[in-house]
Amino acid sequence: MEWTRQLDGYCERIDASLWSEPVNAATNLAFLAAAWIMWRRCRGHGLAQAPLLIGLLAAIGVGSGLFHTFAAQWAMLADVIPIGCFILAYIYTANRNFWRLPVRAAKLGTMLFIPYAFLVAPVFQALPFFRISAAYWPVPVLIAAYAVALRTRAPETARGLAIGAGLLVISLAFRSLDGALCPSWPLGTHFLWHLLNAVLLGWMIEVYRRHSAGKPMARRGVLARPSRAGRPSNRG
């Protein structure tokens, strides 16, 4: 692999210079802002997977920023690897917290995403508009499937996931329109993919936070404070 080979896949980029994509590069700050906001919202809540998800959210911003400045093969890997890791980490989080699966079953369910994506992505690859983002389209399909499956068990969580699936569909639409609109809109629409994805990923962490906050304390492994008589207090 030619690690330093230059890549040009976005409307805004017009040459190989470092700042040829100023808007695409700058909008990656939205990921860092989302990570900071979610760190403040999640700290002190005892959410086991939150630090990893928030760290990966920040890494997505850094990696994408590198890709849209250096535009090299190595920078593309710095862009896509954190995204893939976030997807897998969130599936594991959902399996553990939304479905309450044991660790081994949650890991197995997470790994099943890989063959699932390989089977579903070619379907989108065959469709003209969806082709450019075919690798990503299995994700909103899976989020929507989780939303449907959880609608009775955890309706608020299901609603949050449905919103997330909708946000990702809109975000992917802007990603797919970037090249098509380039002749009439030289700035492109890829920067909207960044902004909406920052909102989306922060929202998905928020869904996890709200789901966990809605559980009784004992289910989260935190014992209710005992009363003076040695029993859990019913006050408040």
PyMOL commands that set and color helices and strands:
alter all, ss='L'
color gray80, all
select helices_A, chain A and resi 22-26+29-42+50-70+73-97+103-111+113-125+131-133+138-149+155-180+190-213+217-220
alter helices_A, ss='H'
color red, helices_A
deselect
rebuild
show_as cartoon
